[in-house]
Amino acid sequence: MTPIKYHWITLGPGAVSGLIASGLCDNGESVSVVPRHDRAETIEWQLVRAQEKNNYKASVTQLPIPKNSVFIVAVKAFDVISALQHITALEGFDKSMPIVLSHNGMVELPKALSQLNLHPLVTTHGAVKSTNGIICIEHRGNGRSWLEVRQEESEPWSTLQQAFPPLVLEQNISQRRWLKLIINCVINPLTAIYKCENGKLLEDKWQSQIISLVNEAVAVAETQNVILDANMCHREVLKVAKETALNSSSMLQDIKQQRRTEIDQLTGYLIKTGESAGIATPTHQQLLNEFQKRYA
Ligand SMILES: NC(=O)c1ccc[n+]([C@@H]2O[C@H](COP(=O)([O-])OP(=O)(O)OC[C@H]3O[C@@H](n4cnc5c(N)ncnc54)[C@H](OP(=O)(O)O)[C@@H]3O)[C@@H](O)[C@H]2O)c1
């Protein structure tokens, strides 16, 4: 049987979606881009990896979109709803089309959007996008990724596994999403408030606050039927802080560059979900108050 040829449509491209799109282009896949504003016919970007620079070019998505389209939507959490609305409004869109959805934090989707063919993706790759004449995506840290798929599906995901390795397919990635949420809810606000690199959080003076943040978050996760071990989560926070010791967190970078942060979809989401379930999150609330006092 001839394998189905898919057409990959990516938004942006941003840092994460640009990494994925580059891998798809390298593998000879058909790729197009839905930019936010650009009216050009083609989009070019450069991928910088170690000392290597490679240039890529993809056409802007033509309408109506092909029937065999698969979407890559990797956007900031506060853009998720508008991004999904954007693609569902494209001529030719069909709600059975697979959408790979990658973002930090958690977003409550309106019913119509939650019924789309969504495949959450968690990634630990590190990439930064800059736009200085040309879009430049710098792949700063190799990581791995997990994609939520249904049991019976192997296509188009084997293609994505080749283009964006290593990619693990799992039927439920809720635990991974919550673990990532907890890690981000510790590292991002603390480093943004105290304007420090991630490695600073390894110091003893932070540990009792970090343990409280983790314990509260684990209790909230349990109300969502996600059972995580608090000691393991604390170890994971420290592991990420150690592995990225010299890095500025994405939230600190956003603050420094006066960009909107994902605090509402991280700490804000955790507090709100705790409130709805009757779980107190005073340490997160204190952190949010401090954050808002500085950056509101
Ligand atoms: N970068 C990383 O290393 C990394 C790692 C793990 C997780 N994450 C998470 O993954 C998510 C994406 O991060 P990122 O770093 O890839 O962000 P990014 O570089 O800002 O990329 C997002 C891209 O999507 C575009 N976009 C947003 N809404 C759109 C729309 N409606 N139509 C067309 N384009 C649209 C943005 O355009 P504009 O430029 O016009 O806004 C931007 O090009 C975030 O939640 C982030 O926290 C990132």
PDBQT file of the ligand as one rigid body, heavy atoms in Angstrom, charges set to zero:
ROOT
HETATM    1  N1  LIG A 301      11.261  27.717  22.938  1.00  0.00    +0.000 N 
HETATM    2  C1  LIG A 301      11.482  26.698  23.738  1.00  0.00    +0.000 C 
HETATM    3  O1  LIG A 301      12.622  26.261  23.934  1.00  0.00    +0.000 OA
HETATM    4  C2  LIG A 301      10.329  25.992  24.419  1.00  0.00    +0.000 A 
HETATM    5  C3  LIG A 301      10.555  24.748  25.010  1.00  0.00    +0.000 A 
HETATM    6  C4  LIG A 301       9.490  24.103  25.620  1.00  0.00    +0.000 A 
HETATM    7  C5  LIG A 301       8.241  24.691  25.636  1.00  0.00    +0.000 A 
HETATM    8  N2  LIG A 301       8.061  25.907  25.063  1.00  0.00    +0.000 N 
HETATM    9  C6  LIG A 301       6.698  26.458  25.083  1.00  0.00    +0.000 C 
HETATM   10  O2  LIG A 301       6.165  26.236  23.785  1.00  0.00    +0.000 OA
HETATM   11  C7  LIG A 301       5.296  27.308  23.422  1.00  0.00    +0.000 C 
HETATM   12  C8  LIG A 301       5.828  27.964  22.140  1.00  0.00    +0.000 C 
HETATM   13  O3  LIG A 301       7.084  28.527  22.466  1.00  0.00    +0.000 OA
HETATM   14  P1  LIG A 301       8.036  29.173  21.385  1.00  0.00    +0.000 P 
HETATM   15  O4  LIG A 301       9.294  29.501  22.121  1.00  0.00    +0.000 OA
HETATM   16  O5  LIG A 301       8.089  28.326  20.172  1.00  0.00    +0.000 OA
HETATM   17  O6  LIG A 301       7.247  30.530  21.085  1.00  0.00    +0.000 OA
HETATM   18  P2  LIG A 301       7.500  31.547  19.887  1.00  0.00    +0.000 P 
HETATM   19  O7  LIG A 301       8.907  31.490  19.427  1.00  0.00    +0.000 OA
HETATM   20  O8  LIG A 301       6.918  32.848  20.345  1.00  0.00    +0.000 OA
HETATM   21  O9  LIG A 301       6.617  30.934  18.707  1.00  0.00    +0.000 OA
HETATM   22  C9  LIG A 301       5.238  31.064  18.601  1.00  0.00    +0.000 C 
HETATM   23  C10 LIG A 301       4.951  31.441  17.173  1.00  0.00    +0.000 C 
HETATM   24  O10 LIG A 301       3.580  31.296  16.885  1.00  0.00    +0.000 OA
HETATM   25  C11 LIG A 301       3.162  32.473  16.198  1.00  0.00    +0.000 C 
HETATM   26  N3  LIG A 301       1.724  32.647  16.372  1.00  0.00    +0.000 N 
HETATM   27  C12 LIG A 301       1.016  32.776  17.512  1.00  0.00    +0.000 A 
HETATM   28  N4  LIG A 301      -0.286  32.895  17.241  1.00  0.00    +0.000 NA
HETATM   29  C13 LIG A 301      -0.403  32.840  15.887  1.00  0.00    +0.000 A 
HETATM   30  C14 LIG A 301      -1.482  32.913  14.988  1.00  0.00    +0.000 A 
HETATM   31  N5  LIG A 301      -2.744  33.066  15.401  1.00  0.00    +0.000 N 
HETATM   32  N6  LIG A 301      -1.223  32.826  13.663  1.00  0.00    +0.000 NA
HETATM   33  C15 LIG A 301       0.023  32.663  13.214  1.00  0.00    +0.000 A 
HETATM   34  N7  LIG A 301       1.112  32.584  14.010  1.00  0.00    +0.000 NA
HETATM   35  C16 LIG A 301       0.877  32.668  15.335  1.00  0.00    +0.000 A 
HETATM   36  C17 LIG A 301       3.969  33.578  16.849  1.00  0.00    +0.000 C 
HETATM   37  O11 LIG A 301       3.935  34.735  16.057  1.00  0.00    +0.000 OA
HETATM   38  P3  LIG A 301       4.411  36.140  16.691  1.00  0.00    +0.000 P 
HETATM   39  O12 LIG A 301       5.913  36.071  16.633  1.00  0.00    +0.000 OA
HETATM   40  O13 LIG A 301       3.801  37.128  15.790  1.00  0.00    +0.000 OA
HETATM   41  O14 LIG A 301       3.897  36.210  18.091  1.00  0.00    +0.000 OA
HETATM   42  C18 LIG A 301       5.334  32.911  16.885  1.00  0.00    +0.000 C 
HETATM   43  O15 LIG A 301       5.991  32.959  15.645  1.00  0.00    +0.000 OA
HETATM   44  C19 LIG A 301       5.288  28.254  24.630  1.00  0.00    +0.000 C 
HETATM   45  O16 LIG A 301       4.221  27.939  25.469  1.00  0.00    +0.000 OA
HETATM   46  C20 LIG A 301       6.601  27.956  25.323  1.00  0.00    +0.000 C 
HETATM   47  O17 LIG A 301       6.572  28.249  26.716  1.00  0.00    +0.000 OA
HETATM   48  C21 LIG A 301       9.076  26.557  24.444  1.00  0.00    +0.000 A 
ENDROOT
TORSDOF 0
